[in-house]
Amino acid sequence: MERKLVYNAIRTPDGKVLESWSRHDYNVYQDANGKKYMIDGGLSYHRRSNNGDEVELCVYSDEPFEKVRQFASRAGYGKPNSKDYGVFRRTTYQNMSDEYVANAIRFLKDLEQGMNALHPEGGSSVAIEIGLLEKEVEYRKEHNIIIKEN
């Protein structure tokens, strides 16, 4: 499996965690030490300040899956007709319901099929995410984990 960034973050000396989730999600923070810290690139690339005292928190798809599932996530606005539909949230794989995981795999496979029709050369990050979600399904089977919808 190709290596993919699944979490892009740094921690500044005063403990502030700066995250970047999308390509142009630029975040800057002035630390208690007076230095400025920044992060950018989302899951496409990582660009950050280089003060030398920040801590790299990035997680990649080829790290142990126990760690990946704690940071890999999907974002959305909830399930239609639920009480909090329309409220943005990010849910890590380890916290997704079994139904959410299955629906995400189905959605991504449909998306991949459409993308392959347009770009037969393939190689998209969608295939990597499908693989990670399928690993989540296997992980849950191996560890007898069942997560029902609320």
N, C-alpha and C positions, 0 to 999 in steps of 0.2 A: 504494500500500500504506500502510495506517495505520502510524503510528510506534509501535514497541513497545520497551520496555526489554529488552535481552538480557543485560546485565551491570551489576550494581549494586555499586559499590565506591568506596572512597576510600583514599588513602595518607596516613598521618600523617607529621609531620616526621622521625621517626626511621626511616621506611621501612616500617613495618608496614602491610600491606594488609588492610583490613577489607572483607569481602564479605557480602552478604545475598542469599539465593537464594529464600526463600519469604516470603509476606506477613508473618508474625510472627517472622522470623529476625532477632532483635535482637542485635546484637553491640556490645560496649563494650570499650574498651582505654585504659589509662593510658599515655600516651606518656612517653618519657624527659624531656620538658620539664615533666612534672607535670600537663599538661592531660588531660582525659578526652575521648575521641572515641567516637562511636557511629554506627551505621548500622542501618536497618530498612527493611522494605517489600518485600524480595525483588524480583521482576520485575513486581510490581503497581504500586508507587510507590516513590519514594526519599525517605527521611527520614533526616536526618543531623545531627550536631553542626555548629555553625557557629563554630568558633574562628577561622576566617579563614586558617589556615596549612595546612589539609589540601588535598590535590590530588584533584580529581574524576576518577574513572576510568570513569564510566558509558559504556556503548556502546549505541547504539540501532539498530534494524533498518533505518533509512534511511541509515545511514552507508555508506561504500564497502564492498562485500561482502568484499573482501580482509581488511578489519579485522573485520567482523561474524563471519566464519567462525572467527576465532581465539578468540572469546569466547562466541558462542551455543553452548549445550550442551544435552544431555539427561542425566538422571540415572537410575540404576537399580542393580540388584543382579546384573548379569551374565546370561549366557546359561545356561539350565537345563542341567545335566549337565556344565558346564565346571568346571575345577578350583577356580576362585575364585568359583563361584556363591554368592550371598548376601552378598558383600562390596560395600558401597556404593561407587559411583564416579560421577564426573561426567566426561563425555567431550565435548570440543568438536567441532563439526561437522568441522573440518579433520582430526581424528584418528579419526573414525568410519569403520568399514569400509563398503564399498559396500553390503554386505548389511544392515548396521545402518541406514544411511540409507534404503534401500528399505523395510525393515520398519517404521521409524518413520513414514514417509509413509503406508504402508498402515494402520497402527494409528490415526494421527491422522485419516485420511479416514473410517475407520469411526466414530471418536469424534465427528467433526463431523456425520456423517449422523445419529447418535443424538441429538446436541444439537439439530440443526435440527428434528428431529421434535418435540422438547419445546419448543423456542423458535424458531419459524419466522422471527422478526425477524432472526436471525443476528447477525453482527458480532463473532464470538468471536475471541480471540487464537489459537485453534487454527488458524484459516484463515491467520493471519499466519505461524505456525510452519510450516505446510505449504508456504507460498510460499517461505520461507527455505530449507527443506530441498530444495525443487525447484530453487532457485537454486544450491544446493551441487552437485546433480547436473549442472546445466549448466556450472558453473564447472569441475568435474572433466573434463567432456567437452572444453571449450575448452582446458584446460591438460594434457590427456592424463594425468590422475591416476587411478590405480587403487589402491585400498586393499583388500587381501584380509583375510579373517578370519585371526587368528593360529592 
